[in-house]
């Protein structure tokens, strides 16, 4: 079957009748089975997808189909889809069936997307390699010995390996952007509050944001256009109007861009990634953009600040998984206390337990001011500094990750090394700003590299428009 990188091209062929949605479902289902060893999909909704394909094909033929007709989408396993299982890739939610759909799911279905299955992720979206999943790691399609990135590894690999057209994922500190970089696809984290979090399993509520992973900037823009906007069920969602992002992508002006000097001198930055970013900077200059270095003196503090705050929020959010209300309950439970202790000890994986304990510690009476309160102050300083840079510049560019995808099992035993994998992505998360990871070529081993672009609050239209510069140039 012809390979499509943009939905508009697929929709054209669907209208002409040179391909049918039924054919497309069969194609993706066959590929999912062929590449099941990648472990990207936890469950496939083949029969349901076929039934929906027949219905939407009629709408296409009648000229009444929605914006996303023809888009076959996978869902990260922390996004609720009514009457379907959802486990957040954790034993503790084993057997849980969602009783309602997330707002983002309702919105893509309303525009005639077809959901083909649920995708593996790090347990409760906590991880940078998709190795903490109860269902095992996701393998990188570029090199199956390598990690996919996390936490949305299944979402990235599914698009990378052409197992679905696009995917919906969540980003707390880089969980869309980092796997997108490792897999050579486009990953967008919108501005905090741009997209409803209703129906998405909470990790850290002041950071979590849903966004698309796609093959093209154009499709990421279209998906955001559909899922963005205020939601009555999410009091934190913004009432800011939603532009027609997909109609505002034609590059038309030269931009003023900052790059953070400290990122290129960061300890542990892969030399090939550094060289790649420097080449991008030179090309931008050659094409008439202004690109200048800026200093960001808080780079060494962003990871610590992020993990103190997110683990504190996780400690609170994950208290509901107690073995009483739903999900896993230890067969060794004898009374209420043993139900809590054994169910949580057996149901949560090591990384999730580590973060819950760390979060509980920083919130405890003797340490609240020393850690949590101080981290909140640091977050404000980081946010103000990044916003000050963006008052003078249109965008900030950085590497998405300090290294390319590493070997499965290589780093997982060292939590500090794993946490430092987020060093370039957590800044935008702390500031609540939109950021996108764009494919930026490959290294000598053929592994994908990513370039991150950070934009101004609620200025996704400008961020996406500028991002097309890189895809058009490629």
Beta strands, then each sheet from edge to edge (+ up, - down):
strand 1: 41-44
strand 2: 72-76
strand 3: 114-119
strand 4: 139-140
strand 5: 143-147
strand 6: 166-171
strand 7: 186-189
strand 8: 209-214
strand 9: 256-260
strand 10: 290-294
strand 11: 395-399
strand 12: 435-442
strand 13: 448-454
sheet 1: 1+ 3- 2- 6- 8+ 7- 12+ 13- 11+ 9+ 10+
sheet 2: 4+ 5-
end
